[in-house]
Amino acid sequence: MTETETETESLLAAYDDQMRGAPPTPPAGVTYEKDGPLLRIVGGFRGLVSGPRSLGVRGAELDRLIARQRDFFAARGEAVEWKTRSHDDPADLTDRLREAGFVPEDRETVLVGRAADMAVRQPLLPEGVTLRRVTADADMRRIAAMESVVWGQDWSWLADDLIGRVASAPDEISVHVAEADGEVVSAAWLVFRAGTAFASLWGGSTLAEWRGRGIYRALVATRAALATARGVTYLHVDASDDSAPILRRLGFEAVTTTTPYVWSPRAD
């Protein structure tokens, strides 16, 4: 095994050990539950189910575990996402999820990098663009409106999610916007995980006319500097195909992939 492969295996092991659960403090209106090996998150935009690298159940027992999650959220009339990783065991988990009515969404690359390596990069912004950390409810709604434009969908739920996170645990999240002439053109947030060596980078969506001008990289550097100041060793990102190449050029390592499998009452 090469030195690079050894480092990647080490990063993946740290990710599996420390990043399989949820942030320490649930947002307002969200609860964490256990069902066997699974963490079940109830409330928010939609339910979420996540497990360890090896679930420890197979065959009919696994089918029953999957059905319990689907039926739990069906009784609530809510959608649920089962977060899978490509190195999960058993290998037929995704096949069984499909059989139970779960549908895969876009695959993302799980990247891990050393926070100190990212923090040394001086943020360079286009003329007229400024970065600002925000906590006000109104700013969270502006972020959600910008995300709705980027994705062509109603992302108003994001405002409630961010507002709830800031209200419940302000020390565990740091939300940042890039603005030009008073308009939010990009936004991203950093989520800390107490008791681990990690913090996670989320968001990073940018209006189409502002892409390719260094704003995303500046937001990464700004959050990395904040993470380093808090003693964080590693940064984690679930990256889209658009973001992954940028992050790899910055020094992040791809350790696995993740695909959300979603069951929805509407689909059923």
JOCORHU-V489850 format. One record per residue. N is the residue number from 1. RES is the residue in one letter. SS is DSSP state (alpha for helix, beta for strand, coil for the rest). Layout:
BEGIN
N/RES/SS, N/RES/SS
END
This chain:
BEGIN
1/M/coil, 2/T/coil, 3/E/alpha, 4/T/alpha, 5/E/alpha, 6/T/alpha, 7/E/alpha, 8/T/alpha, 9/E/alpha, 10/S/alpha, 11/L/alpha, 12/L/alpha, 13/A/alpha, 14/A/alpha, 15/Y/alpha, 16/D/alpha, 17/D/alpha, 18/Q/alpha, 19/M/coil, 20/R/coil, 21/G/coil, 22/A/coil, 23/P/coil, 24/P/coil, 25/T/coil, 26/P/coil, 27/P/coil, 28/A/coil, 29/G/coil, 30/V/coil, 31/T/beta, 32/Y/beta, 33/E/beta, 34/K/beta, 35/D/beta, 36/G/coil, 37/P/coil, 38/L/beta, 39/L/beta, 40/R/beta, 41/I/beta, 42/V/beta, 43/G/coil, 44/G/coil, 45/F/coil, 46/R/coil, 47/G/beta, 48/L/beta, 49/V/beta, 50/S/beta, 51/G/beta, 52/P/coil, 53/R/coil, 54/S/beta, 55/L/coil, 56/G/coil, 57/V/coil, 58/R/coil, 59/G/alpha, 60/A/alpha, 61/E/alpha, 62/L/alpha, 63/D/alpha, 64/R/alpha, 65/L/alpha, 66/I/alpha, 67/A/alpha, 68/R/alpha, 69/Q/alpha, 70/R/alpha, 71/D/alpha, 72/F/alpha, 73/F/alpha, 74/A/alpha, 75/A/alpha, 76/R/alpha, 77/G/coil, 78/E/coil, 79/A/coil, 80/V/beta, 81/E/beta, 82/W/beta, 83/K/beta, 84/T/beta, 85/R/beta, 86/S/coil, 87/H/coil, 88/D/coil, 89/D/beta, 90/P/coil, 91/A/coil, 92/D/coil, 93/L/alpha, 94/T/alpha, 95/D/alpha, 96/R/alpha, 97/L/alpha, 98/R/alpha, 99/E/alpha, 100/A/coil, 101/G/coil, 102/F/coil, 103/V/beta, 104/P/beta, 105/E/beta, 106/D/beta, 107/R/beta, 108/E/beta, 109/T/beta, 110/V/beta, 111/L/beta, 112/V/beta, 113/G/beta, 114/R/beta, 115/A/alpha, 116/A/alpha, 117/D/alpha, 118/M/alpha, 119/A/alpha, 120/V/coil, 121/R/coil, 122/Q/coil, 123/P/coil, 124/L/coil, 125/L/coil, 126/P/coil, 127/E/coil, 128/G/coil, 129/V/beta, 130/T/beta, 131/L/beta, 132/R/beta, 133/R/beta, 134/V/beta, 135/T/coil, 136/A/coil, 137/D/alpha, 138/A/alpha, 139/D/alpha, 140/M/alpha, 141/R/alpha, 142/R/alpha, 143/I/alpha, 144/A/alpha, 145/A/alpha, 146/M/alpha, 147/E/alpha, 148/S/alpha, 149/V/alpha, 150/V/alpha, 151/W/alpha, 152/G/coil, 153/Q/coil, 154/D/coil, 155/W/coil, 156/S/alpha, 157/W/alpha, 158/L/alpha, 159/A/alpha, 160/D/alpha, 161/D/alpha, 162/L/alpha, 163/I/alpha, 164/G/alpha, 165/R/alpha, 166/V/alpha, 167/A/alpha, 168/S/alpha, 169/A/coil, 170/P/alpha, 171/D/alpha, 172/E/alpha, 173/I/beta, 174/S/beta, 175/V/beta, 176/H/beta, 177/V/beta, 178/A/beta, 179/E/beta, 180/A/beta, 181/D/coil, 182/G/coil, 183/E/beta, 184/V/beta, 185/V/beta, 186/S/beta, 187/A/beta, 188/A/beta, 189/W/beta, 190/L/beta, 191/V/beta, 192/F/beta, 193/R/coil, 194/A/coil, 195/G/coil, 196/T/coil, 197/A/coil, 198/F/beta, 199/A/beta, 200/S/beta, 201/L/beta, 202/W/beta, 203/G/beta, 204/G/beta, 205/S/beta, 206/T/beta, 207/L/coil, 208/A/alpha, 209/E/alpha, 210/W/alpha, 211/R/coil, 212/G/coil, 213/R/coil, 214/G/coil, 215/I/alpha, 216/Y/alpha, 217/R/alpha, 218/A/alpha, 219/L/alpha, 220/V/alpha, 221/A/alpha, 222/T/alpha, 223/R/alpha, 224/A/alpha, 225/A/alpha, 226/L/alpha, 227/A/alpha, 228/T/alpha, 229/A/alpha, 230/R/coil, 231/G/coil, 232/V/coil, 233/T/coil, 234/Y/beta, 235/L/beta, 236/H/beta, 237/V/beta, 238/D/beta, 239/A/beta, 240/S/coil, 241/D/alpha, 242/D/alpha, 243/S/alpha, 244/A/alpha, 245/P/alpha, 246/I/alpha, 247/L/alpha, 248/R/alpha, 249/R/alpha, 250/L/alpha, 251/G/coil, 252/F/coil, 253/E/beta, 254/A/beta, 255/V/beta, 256/T/beta, 257/T/beta, 258/T/beta, 259/T/beta, 260/P/beta, 261/Y/beta, 262/V/beta, 263/W/beta, 264/S/coil, 265/P/coil, 266/R/coil, 267/A/coil, 268/D/coil
END
